[in-house]
Amino acid sequence: MKFSATRGAFAAVALSLSAFAASAQDNPECIAPANPGGGWDFTCRQVGKSLQDLGLIDQTMQVINLVGGGGGVAFAEVVNKRNDADNLIVAASSATATRLAQGAYPGNTMDQVRWLASIGADYGVIAVAADSEIETLPQLLDRIKADPTSVSIAGGSAVGGWDHLKVLIAANAYGIDDVRQVKYIAFDGGGEAVTQLLAGSVQGFTGDISEAKGFVDSGDIKVIAVLAPERLEGEFANFPTAKEQGIDAIGANWRGFYAPGGMSDGAYDTWVSKISDLYASGEWKEVMAANGLAPLDLQGNEFQSFVEQSVAQIQSISKEIGIIK
């Protein structure tokens, strides 16, 4: 009788876990908090496709582009309206941590959601239009030094966001002491920022290598600096680093996902497991190599701690450069 009860308990647990797995896979959705063409959109679409290709989900993941507030509209939507959704994940990055660190999502904090896992790190780039006469990062920064009003830099994050911080870090490393002089114009996503660069409305672009890659391949832009400690491998090997141009500026944008704060433990564990299996696959390593993603393998509690540390670090940097008090 005791054996039968134990076996029944195990069966109930197995059935419960399988129900959680089913709920996580039932009409899976991924919110990209920006327009198509940016890094968050890439994260949702590529991960969704790869999960399905590998058989880790058996339905096509629906990607929802929910634009506004540098990700704040999406964050509020998840917290206020979809808090208990087991089938929903949301693309996140250093930009998300930056806004949370700076209080840019009014009334929202990082502990209102559950942090799932990372899928790699995306080094920052500074680029210009392909036909620009500017060829190096020092040339661009010299123009800012000479006349700050003559150069505008576009990015896909809000003022004080991660894209903004990257160009400020480079400017500060080059000896521009008052980095508030750097003109930064914010757009909802890297794709929109590059469009303005090609239209001649701005003179430079700050973003991540994954979102810049398509525009490099199409011949629209040229990367004048990668904010990495050394040159990347493969097809990115031709892009110079800021460091080799005498500017000690590093900017790595992690990419990953968060989930609704009320997601069940079973569904959360299922998503963590699926993203972990994806990251470990040879297919994902090929995606990383093709899109300039550097290794960053963090899941569950480890990723939660990492985001907490990132938020604390960004708060410190933001205070240094006067973005927050």
C-alpha positions in Angstrom: 0.0 0.0 0.0 2.8 2.3 0.9 4.7 1.5 -2.3 1.5 2.2 -4.3 1.0 5.5 -2.7 4.6 6.5 -3.3 4.3 5.5 -7.0 1.1 7.5 -7.2 2.9 10.5 -5.7 5.7 10.2 -8.3 3.1 9.9 -11.1 1.3 13.0 -9.9 4.6 15.0 -9.8 5.5 13.8 -13.3 2.0 14.7 -14.6 2.3 18.1 -12.9 5.7 18.8 -14.5 4.4 17.7 -17.8 1.5 20.1 -17.5 3.9 22.9 -16.7 5.9 22.0 -19.8 2.8 21.9 -21.9 1.6 25.3 -20.6 5.0 26.8 -21.4 4.8 25.5 -24.9 1.2 26.3 -25.6 1.1 29.1 -28.1 4.6 30.4 -27.0 5.1 34.1 -27.3 8.1 36.4 -27.1 7.8 40.2 -26.6 10.5 42.2 -28.4 10.2 45.7 -26.8 11.2 47.6 -29.9 10.5 47.8 -33.7 11.6 45.1 -36.1 15.3 45.2 -37.0 16.8 45.9 -33.6 18.7 43.7 -31.1 15.6 42.7 -29.0 13.7 41.7 -32.2 16.7 39.6 -33.3 16.8 37.9 -29.9 13.1 36.9 -30.0 13.0 35.8 -33.7 16.3 33.9 -33.8 15.8 32.1 -30.5 12.2 31.3 -31.4 13.3 29.9 -34.8 16.2 27.9 -33.2 14.0 26.5 -30.4 11.6 25.2 -33.0 14.3 23.9 -35.4 15.8 21.9 -32.5 12.4 20.5 -31.5 12.5 22.2 -28.1 9.2 23.8 -28.8 6.6 22.2 -31.2 4.9 25.4 -32.2 6.1 28.6 -33.9 6.9 31.3 -31.4 4.8 34.4 -31.9 6.9 37.5 -31.8 5.1 40.7 -30.5 6.9 44.0 -31.1 5.7 46.2 -28.2 7.4 49.5 -28.7 7.7 52.4 -26.3 9.6 53.9 -23.4 12.8 52.1 -24.2 11.2 48.8 -23.2 9.1 50.3 -20.4 5.8 49.7 -22.2 6.6 46.0 -22.5 7.8 45.8 -18.9 4.6 47.4 -17.6 2.5 45.2 -19.8 4.1 42.1 -18.4 3.9 43.2 -14.8 0.3 44.6 -14.9 -1.5 42.5 -17.5 0.4 39.2 -18.1 1.9 38.6 -14.7 0.9 34.9 -14.6 1.5 33.9 -18.2 3.4 30.6 -18.4 3.9 30.8 -22.2 5.5 34.2 -22.4 9.2 35.3 -22.4 10.6 38.8 -23.1 13.8 39.8 -24.8 16.2 41.7 -22.5 19.7 43.1 -22.5 22.1 45.4 -20.8 19.7 48.2 -22.0 17.0 46.7 -19.9 19.2 46.6 -16.8 20.3 50.2 -17.5 16.8 51.5 -17.5 15.9 49.6 -14.4 19.0 50.9 -12.7 18.2 54.5 -13.6 14.5 54.3 -12.6 13.4 54.8 -16.2 10.5 52.4 -15.9 8.4 54.5 -13.4 7.1 52.3 -10.6 8.8 49.2 -11.9 11.8 47.3 -10.5 13.8 44.3 -11.6 12.4 42.0 -8.9 8.9 42.3 -10.4 9.8 39.8 -13.1 11.8 36.5 -13.2 15.1 36.4 -15.0 15.4 33.3 -17.1 18.8 33.0 -18.9 21.4 34.7 -21.1 22.1 33.6 -24.7 25.4 35.4 -25.2 27.0 38.9 -25.1 26.9 41.4 -27.9 29.8 43.8 -28.1 29.0 47.4 -28.8 29.9 49.2 -32.0 30.2 52.8 -33.2 29.5 53.2 -36.9 29.0 55.8 -39.6 27.3 55.8 -43.0 29.2 53.8 -45.6 29.9 57.0 -47.7 31.1 59.0 -44.7 34.5 60.5 -44.9 35.1 59.5 -41.3 37.2 56.3 -41.2 38.2 56.0 -37.5 36.8 56.5 -34.0 39.4 59.2 -33.2 38.3 61.2 -36.2 34.7 61.1 -35.0 35.6 62.0 -31.5 38.0 64.8 -32.7 35.0 66.4 -34.5 33.0 66.2 -31.2 35.9 67.8 -29.4 36.2 70.6 -31.9 32.5 71.3 -32.2 30.1 69.2 -30.1 27.1 70.7 -31.9 28.3 69.4 -35.3 27.9 65.7 -34.6 24.9 63.8 -33.5 25.0 60.1 -32.5 21.9 57.9 -32.9 21.1 54.8 -30.9 18.2 52.5 -30.1 18.0 53.2 -26.4 16.7 56.2 -24.4 18.9 59.1 -23.3 21.0 57.6 -20.5 20.4 54.1 -21.9 23.0 51.5 -22.7 23.6 52.7 -26.3 24.1 56.2 -24.9 26.4 55.0 -22.2 28.6 53.2 -24.7 29.4 56.3 -26.7 29.9 58.3 -23.5 32.4 55.7 -22.2 34.3 56.0 -25.5 34.2 59.8 -25.4 35.4 59.9 -21.8 38.2 57.4 -22.5 39.3 59.7 -25.3 39.6 62.7 -23.0 36.3 64.4 -23.5 35.8 65.3 -19.8 32.3 66.7 -20.0 30.6 63.9 -21.8 27.3 65.7 -21.6 28.4 67.7 -24.6 28.0 64.6 -26.8 24.8 64.9 -28.7 22.8 61.7 -28.5 19.4 61.1 -30.2 17.3 58.2 -29.0 15.1 56.0 -31.2 13.0 53.0 -30.5 15.4 50.3 -31.8 18.6 50.1 -33.7 16.9 49.8 -37.1 15.2 53.2 -36.8 18.5 54.7 -35.6 20.4 53.4 -38.7 17.6 54.7 -41.0 18.2 58.2 -39.6 22.0 57.7 -40.1 21.4 56.8 -43.8 19.1 59.8 -44.2 21.9 62.1 -43.1 20.0 63.3 -40.0 22.8 62.1 -37.7 26.5 61.5 -38.2 27.1 58.4 -36.2 25.4 55.3 -34.8 26.0 53.5 -31.5 24.5 50.0 -31.1 25.5 46.3 -30.9 27.2 44.2 -33.5 24.2 41.9 -34.1 21.9 44.7 -35.1 24.6 46.5 -37.1 25.6 43.3 -39.1 22.7 43.4 -41.6 23.4 47.0 -42.4 27.1 46.3 -42.8 26.3 43.3 -45.1 24.0 45.5 -47.2 26.8 48.1 -47.6 24.8 50.9 -45.8 27.2 51.5 -42.9 30.8 50.9 -41.8 31.9 50.0 -38.3 34.7 52.3 -37.1 35.1 50.7 -33.7 34.1 47.5 -31.8 34.0 48.0 -28.0 35.7 44.7 -27.3 39.1 43.9 -25.6 40.4 42.4 -28.8 39.2 41.7 -32.4 36.4 39.3 -32.8 36.8 36.2 -34.9 35.5 35.1 -38.3 33.6 37.6 -40.4 34.0 40.3 -37.8 37.8 40.1 -37.8 38.0 43.1 -40.1 36.3 45.5 -37.6 38.9 47.5 -35.6 38.5 47.7 -31.8 38.5 51.1 -30.0 41.3 49.7 -27.9 43.7 49.3 -30.9 42.9 52.9 -31.9 44.2 54.0 -28.5 40.8 54.3 -26.8 40.4 52.0 -23.8 36.6 51.6 -24.1 34.8 48.2 -23.5 31.1 47.8 -23.9 29.5 44.3 -23.9 25.7 44.0 -24.1 24.4 40.8 -22.7 21.3 39.3 -24.3 18.7 37.1 -22.6 15.2 36.9 -21.3 12.9 37.6 -18.4 9.5 36.1 -17.6 6.4 37.3 -15.8 6.9 37.5 -12.0 3.9 35.2 -11.4 5.1 32.5 -13.8 4.7 29.1 -12.2 7.9 27.4 -10.9 7.3 24.5 -13.3 7.0 26.7 -16.3 10.0 28.8 -15.2 12.1 25.7 -14.9 10.9 24.5 -18.3 11.9 27.7 -20.0 15.3 27.8 -18.2 15.9 24.2 -19.3 14.9 24.8 -22.9 17.1 27.9 -23.3 20.0 26.0 -21.6 19.6 23.2 -24.1 19.5 25.7 -27.0 22.7 27.5 -25.7 24.5 24.1 -25.5 23.6 23.1 -29.1 26.0 23.3 -32.0 23.3 25.1 -34.0 23.3 28.0 -31.5 27.1 28.2 -31.5 26.9 28.8 -35.2 24.2 31.5 -34.7 26.5 33.2 -32.2 29.5 33.1 -34.5 27.5 34.4 -37.4 26.1 37.3 -35.4 29.0 38.4 -33.2 27.7 37.0 -29.9 30.4 36.3 -27.4 30.0 33.5 -24.8 27.8 34.2 -21.7 26.2 31.1 -20.3 24.0 31.9 -17.3 20.6 30.4 -16.3 18.1 30.6 -13.5 19.4 31.9 -10.2 22.9 32.5 -11.6 21.4 34.8 -14.2 19.2 36.5 -11.6 22.3 37.3 -9.5 24.2 38.5 -12.6 21.4 41.0 -13.5 21.3 42.3 -9.9 25.1 43.0 -10.1 24.6 44.6 -13.5 22.0 47.0 -12.2 24.2 48.0 -9.3 27.2 48.6 -11.6 25.2 50.7 -14.0 23.8 52.8 -11.2 27.4 53.6 -10.2 28.5 54.5 -13.7 25.4 56.6 -14.3 26.1 58.6 -11.1 29.7 59.2 -12.2 28.7 60.7 -15.5 25.8 62.7 -14.0 22.9 60.9 -15.6 21.4 60.1 -12.2 22.0 61.6 -8.8 
